[in-house]
Amino acid sequence: MPEALHWYPKASMANLEQLRWKAGFRCPRCEGDKGWRLADGRWSCAGCSRRISVTAGTVFDRSRIPLQDWFTAAWYMTNQKHGLSALGLQHLLGLGSYQTAWTMLQRLRDVSANSLIAFIGDAVESGAEVYTDAWAGYSALARQGYRHKPINLSYSGDPAHVSMPGVHVVASLLKRWLLGTHQGSVTAQHLDAYLDEFTFRFNRRHSRQRGMLFYRLLENAVVTAPTRFRPTRALDSNHNR
């Protein structure tokens, strides 16, 4: 079991250094592996003299939120069966702003927007048989070397849970999560981020070590650039719920 699973609730810069620089310090500018820690916690590269914070370019970059609170958010986000809503995190951390809690959770979700075919290429072995519905967006799968088996649910004569039982289960769980934990307040603008979180949790639902989800989330956090908060009407309405 990775030592990181014992971090919570003791969060520190040293913990993040173990995640980001598993083989030791590495300068992002010159790739040098020699440096020393400064009094303010940053590192100075021996090769180019650049001063580097382990949080730079990560989810935690320029955040005024204490690292302890970030670790707490990541822990509860991954170790509660139904996840964590922004309102729940606000109460948990005693934050004065719903906006702050919402932004923290948004930063922790995978915010990349890879295309559908590129995602399948990364997640599914080449040459595998792939079952989908009849949406035209999947038509390129055959050209990518997959044995594509589209099912037109409208003409199959069978209900969705019979034609594609796995998809039906996932959709049911997703609907329950969105309507339960998030009270149906997820907007189309941020739906991709919520789906990323759901996928992350679903793919690890049988993990025997729940702390591993916490560890993997932080691994992603230290290699993902931060997203900046942009006010929206939808967020304002959630705050006033």
N, C-alpha and C positions, 0 to 999 in steps of 0.2 A: 504494500500500500504506500503510495507516495507520501512523503513527509508533509506535503502541502495539505493533506486532508486533516492534519492536526492543527492547522493555523488558526482556524476560527475558534474563539473570537479574537485572537492575537494577530492583528494585521500590521505589517511594517513594510518599509521600502525594501528591506532585505528579502522579504517574501516575493515581492514582484521581481527583484533581480534574479532570483532562482528560476522564475518562470520565463522571463524574457531572455536571459543570458545563461542558458543551461550549462554551456561550456565555459562560462566566465565572461567578463566584460568584453563588449564588442562595439566599437565606435560606428554609428550609422553613417558618418561622412567618409572616413578613410578606411573603414573596416579593420582598423588597428585593434589589437587585443591587449594593449598595455595602457594602464591608466591608474589614477589614484582617486580616492574619495575625498571630497572637499568638506569643509566644516558645515556647509548648508545642506549636505546630503547628496549633492550632485557629484558627477565624476568629471575629471579632467583627462582628456586623451593625451597620451604621451607623444602620439604621432602628429596630430594637427592642432593640439591645444584647445580643441573645442570643449566647452562645458556642457555636459549632458545630464539630463534627469531621466531616470528610468521610466517615468510616466510620460515623457515627451512622445507625441505621435501615437498614444494609446487612448483607450476610452477615458482614462483618468486625467488626460492632459488639461492643464489650466483649470482644473476643478477646485472650487473652494470647499467642497464637501470633504470632511475628514476621511482618510482612507479606511478607518474603522467602519464608517457608515456605508461605504461602498462594499466592503466585505460582508456586512450584515445584509445589505440588499441582495447581493449575489447568493448568499446562503439561503435566505428564505425564498428567493425566486426559484431555486432549484430543488429545495428539500421539502416543500409543501406540495401535496398531491395536486392541488388545483392552482398552483402558482401564486402570484401576488399582484394585486391591483395597485395602482398609484395611490389611491385613497388609503389602502391598507398600509402601504409603505410610509405614507405621511404620518399616520398615527403611530406606527412602530418606531420611527426615528424621532418623533416629536418635531417634525419640520413645520415651519410656519407657512409654507407654500405648497399647494398641490402641484404647481408648475415644477418645482424642484424635484419632487418625487417622480412625476411623470417623465421628466427629462432623464433622470437616472436610469429608469427602466428602459427608456428608448435607447440610451447609449449601450446598455448591456445586451440588447437584441442585435442579432446579425443584420446589418443594414445594407449589405451588398445587394445588387439587382442583376445577377447573372441571368442570361436568357434561359428559357426552358430547356432547349436542346443542349446547351452547354452544361446545365445542371445534371441532366440525365447522363451526359458523357462522363461526368465526374463521379456520379453515384452508382451507375449501372455498368456492369462488365460488358465489353464489346462482344457482339454476337448473341447476347441474351435475348430471350423472348419477352417482349414488353406488351402488356395489355393496357389499353387506354380506352376512353370513350371515343366517339367519332369526330371530336373537334379537329378542324383542319390544321391547327397549329402543330399537331403531332405528325403530320404527313412526312416531314423530313427525316423521321427516325429510320425508315428503311434505307435511305441514302447514306445514313451514318453507320450502316452495318448491323442494325438491330432487326430481329424478326418481329415486326410490328403486327399486333393483333388488335385492331380497333373493333369496338363493340358499340353499335348504334342502339343505345338504350331505348330510343323512341320506337324502334321497330323490332326489338328482340322478343317482345311478348312477355318478358319476365320483369318483375320489379327490380330496382337497383340493388337491393340487398341480396338478391339471388344471382343476378348477372355478375356483379362485382362485389362480393361480400367484404373483402378487405377494405375497399374504398368506402363502403357504407359504414363500417365500424369507425374508421378515421373521421369521417364527416360527422357522425353522431357525437363522438368525443369532443371534436372541435366545437360543435354547436353548444354542447353542454358547458364547455369551458368559457366560451365567449358570453353566453347568457348568464352563467353563474358567477364566476370570478369577476368578470368585467361588466356585469349587468347590461350587456348589449350595447355599451357605449363606445365600441370601437368604430372609428370612422374609416371610410374607404381610403383616405389619404395615408393612413398609417397601418392599413391592414397587412401589408407585406411584412412589417416588422413583427406583428403579433403572430403571423403564420410561421415566421422563422423561429420564434420562441417555442411555439407549439411543436414544431418538427423536432427541434433540439430535445425537448422533453419526451416526446413520443418515442423517438429512436432509442432512448435510454431508459424506458419505463421498466425494463426487467433487470436493471442493474442491481447487483447484490450489495454494492457499496454506494449508498446515496450520496456520500461525500464526494464521489468521483464526478458527479454532475457539477458540483461547486468548483472543483479543480479544473474541469474542462472549460467552464464558462470563463474563469479567470485566465486560462491559457489563451482563449480567443480575445479577451479584453486587452491583453498587452501587445497584441499584434494588429489591432483594429484602430484606425484613426477615429477621433471623437466626432460626434455630430453635435452641431450647435442648435440651441433652442430657437424655434421660430414660432411666435404666437399665432394661433389660429382661432377662428370662431368656435370650432368644435371643442377645442381644449377649454376655452372659456366657459362653454356650456356645461362641460363635465365638472369643472371646478364649482359651478353653482348648483350642482345637483343636490 
